[in-house]
Amino acid sequence: MTTQRLEITAYGHCYQYLIYQALERVHVKQNEIDTYLNVLSELGGAILESPSESLDDSSLKVFFKKYSENFITTVDQDKVIRDLVSSFILQRSEAGLKFRYRYLFYFFAAKKLADSLHQGEEAKKRIKHLVNTIHLEKASNIVLFLTYHSKNPWILDEILLSVMDIFSDEKEVTLEASSLYFLQDFVKEIPDLILENRDARQERLEADKHKDFIEQHEDQNSLVDDDKDVEELMVKVNKVFRAIEVCGQILRNRLGSLERHSLELIYEESVMVSLRFLRVFLRFSEYVQEESIRKLKKILEQNPKLPDSKIIREVESFYLGINYTFILAMLYKISFSLGSPKGRDIYIKVTETKNQPSFCLIQQIIELQFEKKLDADKIDKLHSEFSKNPVCDRLLKQIILRHCYMHDIGFKHRQKLANILNIPIQQQRSILIASKTTQD
């Protein structure tokens, strides 16, 4: 769930400025800077094609020979390399010549690809490969720099197509009450499960031992297949997180230059792929149910005289806690990745179009996080809309409470929110103490 650290890549113009400064410090003449930048761009492309992130002496000789054939400007190889090493753009290592910092490599590799787009299909194939492997650090950063170097709409189309393809056979989670029946249904079953386990505890323990024995002696090939499935799933999961980080940076950086429709499409598809992944996780809720039943059995074994009411509360808290925690974490991940203080119109338009609780909650988090906007009337409206959706109502309360804990909210405003969300007096006092501590 953590940020993928792509923010620094977003500031392409800063890199451009710092590179100019670095070249000026080693006294590269103004009329030569374009040549140096071109050498760096070609070098970035050559290293991207190489198996390592460097060029040895023989590869470097081939590189400059090819460079002199393709470009009319004569380049003094030794002087150019010496200047680029002195400016701390390049460095020599045991493997050969390389960029001193990975992000400089990403910057110039992306520039070479952007400059080559008009020359044929080879650059497009390379870009498609990078987009399809966006879950990897190198690919995601080069793709993001590409959106700085080129405004070609084809690149954005490829990114969006790739995003749409992730978990494309899944339907996004809407968080509508009808889609969350499994949470309430299992909670309702807990009393019957307690009764059943009190009556037949020993028999079931024996059955579990037998089942464990069978599972431990399954055919090894099936375990390998399971490992492959898990590996593929993790690639897709990482792809989701990287993709929405990249799309979020594009949203923030291109708010002033992309058409409204394109911005809305980027935001909508990024949220949708995240909610499709959430669907995949919630499908594993059956496993969480099994874990909850195991926990219930353990409680009964250790405390056979414990009242049913207490067991129900503990198991219910365990089961719902896992689901609520993951759903909330995913909503925050989406909001932090895609949010911006300047994209309000885009978020509102898409949320109104989709008209789903999930989009409403994401917009609420964005407003709190990026606009610091705590609109009591809007919260009251959402609370009313979620009156028949206890899961979303609880999520809304947790979102608002988290904001209140982190910020010093005025007494009247806090009291109004407490009344809207039915927050007990004791919890209000805890919020006040925590927010004051945070401010101090």
C-alpha positions in Angstrom: 0.0 0.0 0.0 3.0 2.3 0.4 3.8 5.1 -2.1 5.9 3.8 -5.0 8.2 6.8 -4.9 7.4 8.1 -8.3 6.9 11.7 -7.3 10.5 12.7 -8.0 10.1 11.4 -11.6 7.2 13.7 -12.2 9.4 16.8 -12.1 10.9 16.4 -15.6 11.4 20.1 -16.0 13.5 20.2 -12.8 15.8 17.5 -14.2 16.2 19.5 -17.4 17.2 22.6 -15.4 19.6 20.7 -13.2 21.3 19.0 -16.2 21.8 22.4 -17.8 23.4 23.7 -14.6 25.6 20.7 -14.3 26.9 21.2 -17.8 27.5 24.9 -17.3 29.5 24.1 -14.1 32.1 22.2 -16.2 32.1 25.1 -18.7 30.3 23.4 -21.6 29.6 26.2 -24.1 26.0 27.2 -24.7 26.2 26.3 -28.4 27.4 22.8 -27.4 24.8 22.0 -24.8 22.3 20.6 -27.4 25.0 18.2 -28.7 25.8 17.0 -25.1 22.1 16.5 -24.4 21.8 14.5 -27.7 24.7 12.3 -26.7 23.1 11.6 -23.4 19.8 10.8 -25.0 21.4 8.4 -27.5 23.4 6.9 -24.6 20.3 6.4 -22.6 18.7 4.6 -25.5 21.8 2.4 -26.0 22.0 1.5 -22.3 18.3 0.7 -22.3 18.9 -1.8 -25.1 22.0 -3.3 -23.3 21.7 -6.2 -20.8 23.2 -4.1 -18.0 22.9 -0.4 -17.1 26.3 0.4 -18.5 28.5 0.3 -21.6 31.9 -1.3 -21.6 34.8 0.1 -23.6 34.1 -2.0 -26.7 30.4 -1.1 -26.6 31.2 2.5 -26.1 33.5 2.5 -29.2 30.6 1.0 -31.2 28.2 3.6 -29.8 30.3 6.6 -30.8 31.0 5.1 -34.3 27.3 4.7 -34.8 26.7 8.2 -33.4 29.1 9.8 -35.9 27.3 8.0 -38.8 23.9 9.2 -37.7 24.7 12.8 -36.7 26.6 15.5 -38.7 28.1 17.3 -35.6 31.6 16.0 -34.8 31.9 14.8 -31.3 35.2 14.6 -29.3 34.5 11.3 -27.5 37.2 11.8 -24.8 36.2 15.4 -24.0 32.5 14.7 -23.9 32.9 11.7 -21.6 35.3 13.7 -19.4 32.9 16.6 -19.1 29.9 14.4 -18.4 31.8 12.5 -15.7 33.1 15.8 -14.2 29.5 17.1 -14.1 28.4 14.0 -12.2 25.9 13.0 -14.9 28.0 9.9 -15.8 30.4 7.8 -13.9 32.9 5.0 -14.6 32.5 1.7 -12.9 34.1 -1.8 -13.2 31.3 -2.7 -15.7 31.9 0.4 -17.8 30.3 3.9 -18.3 26.9 4.4 -16.7 24.6 7.2 -15.5 25.6 8.2 -12.0 21.9 8.2 -10.9 19.2 5.8 -12.1 16.7 8.6 -12.6 19.1 10.3 -15.0 19.2 7.1 -17.0 15.4 6.9 -16.9 15.1 10.5 -18.0 17.4 10.1 -21.1 16.1 6.7 -22.0 12.6 8.1 -22.1 13.9 11.1 -24.1 15.4 8.8 -26.7 12.2 6.8 -27.0 10.1 10.0 -27.3 12.4 11.3 -30.0 12.2 8.0 -31.9 8.4 7.7 -32.0 8.2 9.1 -35.5 10.9 6.9 -37.0 8.9 3.6 -37.0 7.5 0.8 -35.0 10.6 -0.2 -33.0 10.2 2.6 -30.5 6.5 1.8 -30.1 7.3 -1.9 -29.4 9.8 -0.8 -26.7 7.2 1.6 -25.2 4.5 -1.1 -25.3 6.8 -3.5 -23.5 7.6 -0.9 -20.8 3.9 -0.1 -20.3 3.1 -3.9 -20.0 5.8 -4.3 -17.4 4.9 -1.1 -15.5 5.0 -3.1 -12.2 8.8 -2.9 -12.5 10.6 0.2 -11.1 12.6 0.9 -14.3 9.6 0.6 -16.6 7.2 2.7 -14.5 9.8 5.6 -14.2 10.7 5.6 -17.9 7.0 5.6 -18.8 6.4 8.6 -16.5 9.3 10.5 -18.0 7.9 9.6 -21.4 4.7 11.6 -20.6 7.0 14.6 -19.9 9.1 14.3 -23.1 6.2 13.7 -25.4 2.6 14.8 -25.6 1.8 12.1 -28.2 -1.7 10.9 -27.3 -0.7 7.4 -28.4 1.4 7.0 -25.2 -1.5 7.9 -23.0 -3.8 5.6 -24.9 -1.3 2.7 -24.4 -1.1 3.4 -20.6 -4.9 3.4 -20.3 -5.3 0.3 -22.4 -2.8 -1.5 -20.1 -4.7 -0.2 -17.0 -8.0 -1.4 -18.4 -6.5 -4.9 -19.1 -5.5 -5.5 -15.4 -8.1 -7.8 -13.8 -10.3 -7.1 -16.8 -12.3 -10.3 -16.1 -13.3 -8.9 -12.7 -16.1 -6.4 -11.9 -15.2 -3.4 -9.7 -16.4 -3.2 -6.1 -19.1 -0.6 -5.8 -19.5 -1.0 -2.0 -23.3 -0.9 -2.5 -25.2 -2.7 0.3 -26.3 -5.6 -2.0 -22.6 -6.4 -2.9 -21.5 -6.7 0.8 -24.1 -9.3 1.9 -21.4 -11.8 2.7 -20.1 -9.7 5.6 -23.5 -9.4 7.3 -24.4 -13.0 6.4 -21.3 -14.5 8.1 -21.8 -12.3 11.2 -25.4 -13.7 11.4 -24.0 -17.2 11.3 -21.6 -16.8 14.2 -24.2 -17.8 17.0 -25.1 -21.0 15.1 -21.4 -21.8 14.6 -20.8 -21.4 18.4 -23.6 -23.8 19.2 -22.4 -26.2 16.6 -18.8 -26.1 17.9 -19.8 -26.5 21.5 -21.7 -29.7 20.6 -19.2 -31.2 18.3 -15.9 -29.6 19.2 -13.8 -32.8 19.6 -15.0 -34.5 16.4 -14.2 -31.4 14.3 -10.7 -31.1 15.8 -10.1 -34.7 14.7 -11.4 -33.8 11.2 -9.1 -30.8 11.0 -6.1 -33.0 11.9 -7.1 -35.4 9.1 -7.5 -32.6 6.7 -4.1 -31.1 7.6 -2.4 -34.5 7.1 -3.9 -34.7 3.6 -2.9 -31.1 2.7 0.7 -31.8 3.8 1.0 -34.8 1.5 -0.5 -33.3 -1.6 1.2 -33.8 -5.0 4.2 -31.5 -5.3 3.2 -30.4 -8.8 0.0 -28.9 -7.6 2.0 -26.9 -5.1 4.1 -25.6 -7.9 1.0 -24.6 -9.9 -0.3 -22.8 -6.8 3.1 -20.9 -6.5 2.8 -19.9 -10.2 -0.8 -18.6 -9.6 0.4 -16.6 -6.6 3.3 -15.2 -8.5 1.0 -14.1 -11.4 -1.4 -12.5 -8.9 1.4 -10.6 -7.2 2.6 -9.2 -10.5 -0.9 -8.0 -11.2 -1.2 -6.5 -7.8 2.0 -4.6 -8.1 1.0 -3.6 -11.6 -2.2 -2.0 -10.1 -0.3 0.0 -7.6 2.4 1.2 -10.0 -0.2 2.0 -12.7 -2.3 4.2 -10.4 0.8 6.0 -9.2 1.9 6.7 -12.8 -1.6 7.8 -13.7 -1.8 10.0 -10.6 1.4 11.8 -11.5 0.1 12.3 -15.1 -3.1 13.8 -13.6 -1.3 16.2 -11.4 1.3 17.2 -14.0 -1.0 17.5 -17.0 -4.1 19.2 -15.4 -3.4 22.3 -17.4 -2.6 20.7 -20.8 -4.8 17.6 -21.1 -8.4 17.9 -22.2 -11.1 17.4 -19.6 -12.3 14.2 -21.1 -8.8 12.6 -21.0 -8.4 13.6 -17.4 -11.7 12.1 -16.5 -10.8 8.9 -18.3 -7.5 8.6 -16.5 -9.1 9.1 -13.1 -12.0 6.8 -13.8 -10.0 3.9 -15.2 -7.4 4.2 -12.4 -10.1 4.0 -9.8 -11.8 1.1 -11.6 -8.7 -1.1 -11.8 -8.1 -0.5 -8.1 -11.7 -1.5 -7.3 -11.4 -4.6 -9.5 -8.4 -5.6 -7.5 -10.4 -5.0 -4.3 -13.0 -7.5 -5.7 -10.2 -10.1 -6.0 -9.3 -9.6 -2.4 -12.8 -9.8 -1.1 -13.3 -13.0 -3.0 -10.7 -14.4 -0.6 -13.1 -13.5 2.2 -14.0 -17.2 2.4 -10.5 -17.8 3.6 -11.0 -15.1 6.3 -14.2 -16.8 7.3 -12.2 -20.1 7.8 -9.7 -18.2 9.9 -12.5 -16.7 11.9 -14.0 -20.2 12.5 -10.5 -21.5 13.6 -10.3 -18.5 16.0 -13.7 -19.4 17.3 -12.7 -23.0 17.9 -9.6 -21.9 19.7 -11.6 -19.6 22.0 -13.9 -22.5 22.8 -11.1 -24.9 23.5 -9.3 -22.4 25.8 -12.4 -21.0 27.5 -15.3 -23.5 27.3 -17.3 -21.6 29.9 -17.0 -18.2 28.1 -20.5 -16.7 27.4 -21.7 -16.9 23.8 -22.2 -13.1 23.7 -18.5 -12.5 24.4 -17.4 -15.0 21.8 -19.7 -13.5 19.2 -18.3 -10.0 19.8 -14.7 -11.3 19.6 -15.1 -13.3 16.4 -17.2 -10.6 14.7 -14.6 -8.0 15.6 -11.8 -10.2 14.1 -13.6 -11.0 10.9 -15.0 -7.6 10.2 -11.8 -5.9 11.3 -9.7 -7.7 8.5 -12.2 -6.8 5.8 -12.8 -3.2 7.0 -9.1 -2.6 7.4 -8.2 -3.8 3.8 -11.1 -1.9 2.2 -10.2 1.3 4.0 -6.5 0.9 3.2 -7.4 0.5 -0.5 -9.6 3.5 -0.6 -6.8 5.6 1.0 -4.3 4.2 -1.5 -6.5 5.2 -4.4 -7.1 8.6 -3.0 -3.5 9.4 -2.1 -2.3 8.1 -5.5 -4.8 10.0 -7.7 -5.7 13.0 -5.5 -4.7 16.6 -6.1 -5.9 20.0 -4.7 -6.6 21.2 -8.3 -8.5 18.3 -9.7 -11.8 18.8 -7.9 -13.9 19.3 -11.0 -12.7 16.0 -12.5 -13.4 14.0 -9.3 -16.9 15.5 -8.9 -17.8 14.8 -12.5 -16.6 11.2 -12.5 -18.2 10.5 -9.0 -21.6 11.9 -10.2 -21.4 9.8 -13.4 -20.5 6.5 -11.6 -22.9 7.2 -8.7 -21.4 4.5 -6.5 -20.5 4.5 -2.8 -16.9 3.6 -3.5 -16.4 6.7 -5.6 -18.1 8.9 -3.1 -15.9 7.7 -0.3 -12.7 8.2 -2.4 -13.8 11.7 -3.3 -14.4 12.4 0.4 -10.9 11.2 1.3 -9.4 13.4 -1.5 -11.2 16.4 -0.3 -10.0 15.9 3.3 -6.5 15.1 2.4 -5.8 17.6 -0.4 -8.3 20.4 0.2 -8.6 20.1 4.0 -12.3 20.5 3.3 -14.6 19.2 6.1 -18.1 19.8 4.7 -20.5 18.9 7.5 -23.6 19.2 5.2 -22.0 16.8 2.6 -21.0 14.4 5.4 -24.6 14.5 6.7 -25.9 13.7 3.2 -23.5 10.8 2.8 -24.4 9.5 6.3 -28.1 9.5 5.3 -27.4 7.8 2.0 -25.5 5.1 3.8 -28.3 4.6 6.4 -29.1 1.2 4.9 -25.4 0.4 4.1 -23.7 -0.3 7.5 -20.4 -1.1 5.9 -20.1 2.2 4.1 -21.5 4.1 7.1 -18.8 2.6 9.2 -16.1 3.4 6.6 -17.3 7.0 6.4 -17.1 7.3 10.2 -13.6 6.0 10.2 -12.5 8.4 7.5 -13.9 11.4 9.3 -12.6 10.2 12.7 -9.1 9.7 11.2 -9.2 13.3 9.9 -10.4 14.7 13.2 -7.6 12.8 15.1 -5.0 14.4 12.8 -6.3 17.9 12.8 -7.5 20.4 15.4 -11.2 20.8 14.6 -13.1 23.7 16.2 -15.5 22.8 19.0 -18.7 23.7 17.2 -17.7 21.9 14.0 -16.6 18.9 16.0 -19.8 18.8 18.0 -21.8 19.0 14.7 -19.9 16.1 13.2 -20.3 14.1 16.4 -24.1 14.6 16.3 -24.3 13.7 12.6 -22.2 10.5 13.0 -23.5 9.6 16.5 -20.0 9.7 18.1 -20.1 9.1 21.9 -18.9 11.8 24.2 -15.9 9.8 25.4 -14.7 9.3 21.9 -15.1 13.1 21.2 -12.8 13.8 24.2 -10.2 11.3 22.8 -10.3 13.1 19.4 -9.8 16.5 21.1 -6.8 15.2 23.0 -5.2 13.4 20.0 -5.7 16.4 17.7 -4.1 18.8 20.2 -1.2 16.4 20.6 -0.7 16.2 16.9 -0.7 20.0 16.6 1.8 20.3 19.4 
